[in-house]
Amino acid sequence: MKITKQQLRKIISETVLLSETQVALGLPHNFNSYDLAKRIYSAVSANEDEQTLTDLRNIALNKIKLLRRDIGQGINATDVANKKQEDLFLQQAIDHIDTHRKDYDMSTIHHGSHESLSSLGVPSDGPFKGRALNRRVQQNRRKMQADYFRARSKED
């Protein structure tokens, strides 16, 4: 594959920007999902500024995309199990940021089993009792739509 000078410059500048960003956020040059989750929890507990939390959240979301891509490729059983564990840690860390920011879906009060409410991040008490985290509601909608279309395609 041929890479032009312009493409190479763009790749290098993106890499430098990413490394500068992660160092500014308190992450080492080489970090894993556990380091990122730990940094997110410490940032929330230290009540750091909104921009730092947003940047950490975006890095975690991108890391989740890469993890899910690797899980989908099904490398091997132990590696997939580790990737799923990393995904879970990052999901919980992002939920922690969203809870701290009070990013709840205010349009609907959710009812159901403890497992379904837990998967949506619905608190059982407090001012947001019965309210789900926005990101979890969006994930749930996308999953339901994908399941619906998958079922419809099998009918045809």
Order of alpha helices (4+ residues) and beta strands (2+ residues): alpha-alpha-alpha-alpha-alpha-alpha
